[in-house]
Amino acid sequence: MPSRKLTFLGSSTSDSGEILVEDEAFLPGSVVALKRRRSPWDPSRPVERIILGSNPARADVLVKADGIEAEHVRFYLPVDGCGDNDLKVIVDGTVKVNGRNIPHTEWLALVDGDELELSSWLFKFEQEG
């Protein structure tokens, strides 16, 4: 199974405040694995859904920071590594990928190295294996 992660790059604004990921202060270069931690999901499915957001009862990747929604984005990742790493935005106007605003109606296939802007927080999507 491939490893997928987000590397924190910083903020696009100078007054963004603090970001906590899984209750740890995040600095540029910090990494969080994209894996299911809290949300219910049928393990027999060929994809794994990963929720990134601020709701501690639902988010698999818990991010506490200004502008992060309870369910900000969902990742749908093929378990066997074959196929697209899909991103689904939950709230319009809150996510850019490589500088392009992604509407909630669009499914976007992520590739290694894509830059995600979640509110004002910048991350790089990475896949190994």
Salt bridges, closest charged atoms under 4 A:
GLU22 OE1 - ARG38 NH2 2.65
ASP23 OD1 - LYS64 NZ 2.91
GLU48 OE2 - ARG36 NE 3.67
GLU71 OE2 - ARG58 NE 2.98
GLU71 OE1 - ARG74 NH2 2.59
ASP92 OD2 - HIS104 ND1 2.81
GLU106 OE2 - ARG100 NH2 2.75
GLU126 OE2 - LYS124 NZ 3.84
GLU128 OE2 - LYS5 NZ 3.22
